[in-house]
Amino acid sequence: MAKIIEQSDKLGRPVVAGNFVAFAHHNDLRVGVVTKVCPKLIMITEIDRERNRHYRKYQFDLIVMEENPLVTMYCLKHGK
């Protein structure tokens, strides 16, 4: 029987396949969909009109996007 892998984002919320996430890539903020959750990294497909780019990110490098005041507060606190 396969082990269920549990990962959480920077705010401590669970990350599962199919979640929309915001993540940083170089100096850009990008939005993507989680395609696979591995023990160490999370596979993300960027939402892009021209091409689908795939990224591997650590759990602390992304935030699950949902209608939640925690996301707004995090952006206000850590934004420049």
C-alpha positions in Angstrom: 0.0 0.0 0.0 1.4 3.4 -1.0 2.0 6.0 1.7 0.0 9.2 1.4 2.3 12.2 1.1 1.2 15.2 3.1 2.7 18.6 2.3 1.8 22.1 3.5 2.4 25.6 2.0 4.1 28.5 3.7 0.9 29.3 5.7 0.5 25.7 6.9 -2.4 24.8 4.7 -2.4 21.3 3.0 -1.3 21.1 -0.7 -3.0 18.5 -2.9 -3.0 17.8 -6.6 -5.4 20.2 -8.4 -4.8 23.2 -6.1 -4.1 26.6 -7.6 -0.9 28.1 -6.1 1.1 31.3 -6.4 4.9 30.9 -6.5 7.9 33.0 -7.2 10.2 32.3 -10.2 13.2 34.7 -10.3 11.7 38.1 -9.9 8.2 37.2 -11.1 5.1 36.0 -9.3 3.4 33.1 -11.2 0.2 31.2 -10.8 0.0 27.5 -11.5 -1.8 24.2 -10.7 -0.3 21.4 -8.6 0.1 18.3 -10.8 1.9 16.0 -8.4 3.0 16.0 -4.7 6.2 14.2 -4.0 8.0 13.7 -0.6 10.5 16.5 -1.2 9.2 18.7 -4.1 5.8 19.7 -5.5 5.3 19.6 -9.3 3.5 22.7 -10.7 2.2 23.5 -14.2 2.1 27.2 -14.9 -1.1 28.7 -16.2 0.1 30.3 -19.4 -1.7 31.1 -22.6 1.3 30.5 -24.9 2.9 27.4 -23.4 2.8 25.1 -20.4 5.8 25.4 -18.3 6.5 22.9 -15.5 8.3 23.7 -12.3 9.5 21.8 -9.2 9.2 23.9 -6.0 9.7 23.2 -2.3 6.6 23.4 -0.1 7.8 26.7 1.6 8.1 28.4 -1.8 4.4 28.5 -2.6 1.0 29.6 -1.3 -2.3 27.9 -2.0 -4.7 30.3 -3.5 -8.2 30.3 -2.1 -10.6 32.9 -0.8 -9.0 33.3 2.6 -8.0 36.4 4.6 -4.6 34.7 5.5 -3.4 35.1 1.9 -4.3 38.8 1.9 -2.6 39.4 5.3 0.5 37.6 4.2 0.8 39.7 1.1 0.3 42.9 3.1 2.8 41.9 5.7 5.6 40.7 3.3 5.0 42.9 0.3 7.2 45.9 -0.5 
